[in-house]
């Protein structure tokens, strides 16, 4: 899992894996190391280290998964933080639901079932933390490796988003 005492190095590892693993995904645009670090600073405030997992083979980082707690569970239902709504925010990492945001495996290590291993490890870690439900969002319809891994874990399609285009001339 991520080592929060060595977070700068870990961010560099995730940035490298993310950039390499996602480079051929539809709509992917590389993010600079500086911008990635800036994003990770915000994530660190609510991250649960046990749910940021790296995969290594023979000492080489080959994949990662980033799962975050559903902080919306702990926001006031009426949207008001004052006068006492902010107290619910103290329990921000104590949620019943999580979301797997990112998963990436280097191209040369795909088609080995490593995606399923990372997802299975994530479920095990979530259960140990008292998180008993979750979701995986925004998988591409033609990403058969990931979608089959999700189905193998009894996941199901909940909704589909599509993007359509047309010429405006």
N, C-alpha and C positions, 0 to 999 in steps of 0.2 A: 504494500500500500504506500501511499504518498508519505514522505517524511517531512512533516511540517517544520522541523528544525533546519532543514536544508531546502527550503521551498524554492529558492532561485534556481537551483540546479534541476529540481523536479519540474518546474515550469518549462525549462529548456528541453527536457526530455519529452514532455507532453507536446510542446510546440513542434518538435521535430517529427514525432510520430503522427500527430494530427495532419501536418502539412504533407507528409509522404503518403499516408493512408488515404487521405481524402482528395488527393490531387486530380483524380479522374472523375470524381462525383459531379453530377450535373449541378451547375450553378456555383461551384466552389471557386472562391477567390482567396489566394494565399493572404495570410495576415502577417505583418511584420512581427519580429520577436518583441519589439517594444510595445506594440499594440496588444499582443497576446498577453504580455506580462500585466499590462494595465487591466485587461478584462479579468485575469486571474485574481488580481487584488480584490475585486468586488466579489468574486466567487468565494474567496477564502473566508469571508465573513460568515457565510452560512454552510460552508462545506463540512462534511463529516469525513475525516481522513480515511476511515475504514472503507468508504465507498468510492475512493479514487484508487483504482487498482492497476498495477502494471503487470505485464506478462513478459518474462524473460526466457530465452532459450539459449543455453550455453553462455550465460552472462550478457547476452545482447537483448536490449529492449526491443520487443517486436510488436507490442500491442498495449492498449490501455482501455479502460472504461471509466467514465465519469458519471456518477449518479448523485443526485442532489435531493435533499428533503423537500417536501411540498410545504413551503413556508406559508402558503395561502391558508392552510388549516389554522394557523395561529394569528391571522390578522382579524381585527374586530369585524364582525358581520355587518355592522353599520358603516364601516369605513372610517370611523372617527378614532383618532389616537388619543384625544384629550377628552375628559380629564383622566380616565383610567384605562382606556383602550391599549395604551402602550405596554401595559403589564403583560398582556398576552404575548407580546413580542419576546419576552424573556424565555419563552419555551420554544424558540424558533427551530431548534434542532430536534425537538421531541415531536415527531410527527408519526402518523400511521401510514403515510403514503409517500412514495418517492418516484422520481422520474429519471430514467436513464437518458442522459442528454447526448453523450458522445461515446462512441466505441470505434476504435480503429485498429486494424491489423495491417502490418506492412505487406505489400503485394506478394512478395515471395514466400510468405507464411500463410497465405489464405488456402482455403479448401482442405484444411486439416482438422476442422471442428473447433478451432481455438476461440471463435466467436461464442460458441455454446459454453465453453469452459469459463470464459469471462462472465457471461450472463449467469451461469449457475453459481459461480463464486459470489456474484453480486447478490443474488437471491439469498444465499446462505448468510451473508453478512447482514443484509437487511433484516432477516428473521432474528438474528442474534441481537439486533438493536431494537426489536419490537416493531419494526416496520412490516406490515402484513399485506400491503398491496402496492402496486406500482404500474407505471406505464412506460412505454418506449415510444418516443414520438419522432415523426418526420423521417420514416424510412422510405427510401425510394421504392416505387412499385416494382421496378425491375432489379432490385438488389436481392436476388434470390437466396444468396448465402445467409444474409441477416434474417430475411423473412422466414426461411425454413427453420432457422435457429429459434426464432420467436415462437413459431408454431410448435416446435418440439417441446417447448416449455409450457404448453397449453395457453399461449398467448393467442389473441384473436384481433382481427381488424375491427376497430371501433368507429373510425371515420376515415374518409379519403378526401384529400385536398388535391385539386387539379388546377393547373395553370393553362389558360388558353390564350392564343395570340391571333391577331388579325392585322392586316395591312391597313394603314390609315390614309393612303393616297388616293 
